[in-house]
Amino acid sequence: MADKKMITVKQVGSPIRREKSQRATLIGLGLNKMNKERELIDTPEVRGMIKKVTHLVRVIGE
């Protein structure tokens, strides 16, 4: 994993009163609490998940 490009994603918005699919996407990204950060491999699949919940997350490392 060290040779793959990584991005850091931080949850900045609450999933309360959001659609089930958006909550499930956050869980799929490994985020479930405010201000939690995850380092993920930069793939098209992960980018699509981030795009779906862009109003709830912030990409820190690109």
C-alpha positions in Angstrom: 0.0 0.0 0.0 3.0 2.3 0.4 3.5 2.6 -3.4 -0.2 3.5 -4.0 -1.4 7.1 -3.9 -3.4 7.7 -0.7 -5.9 10.4 0.3 -7.1 11.5 3.7 -10.8 12.1 4.2 -12.3 13.8 7.2 -16.0 13.7 8.1 -17.1 17.3 8.8 -20.9 16.9 8.5 -23.5 14.9 10.5 -25.4 12.0 8.8 -28.5 12.8 10.9 -31.5 13.5 8.6 -29.6 12.3 5.5 -30.7 9.5 3.1 -29.9 6.0 4.0 -27.6 5.7 1.0 -25.5 8.6 2.2 -25.2 7.2 5.7 -24.2 3.8 4.1 -21.6 5.6 1.9 -20.0 7.2 5.0 -19.8 3.8 6.7 -18.3 2.3 3.5 -15.6 5.0 3.7 -15.0 4.0 7.3 -16.4 7.2 8.7 -19.1 7.2 11.3 -18.4 10.0 13.8 -17.7 13.7 13.4 -14.1 14.7 12.8 -13.0 11.1 12.2 -10.2 10.8 9.6 -9.4 7.9 7.3 -6.5 7.3 4.9 -7.8 5.6 1.8 -6.3 4.4 -1.5 -7.1 6.9 -4.3 -9.2 4.8 -6.7 -12.1 5.8 -8.9 -14.5 3.9 -6.6 -13.4 5.8 -3.5 -13.6 9.1 -5.5 -17.2 8.3 -6.5 -18.1 7.6 -2.9 -16.5 10.9 -1.8 -18.4 12.7 -4.6 -21.7 11.3 -3.3 -21.2 12.7 0.2 -19.0 15.7 -0.7 -21.2 18.0 1.6 -20.3 15.7 4.6 -16.6 15.1 4.1 -13.4 17.1 3.4 -10.5 15.7 1.4 -7.3 16.6 3.3 -4.5 14.9 1.4 -4.5 14.7 -2.4 
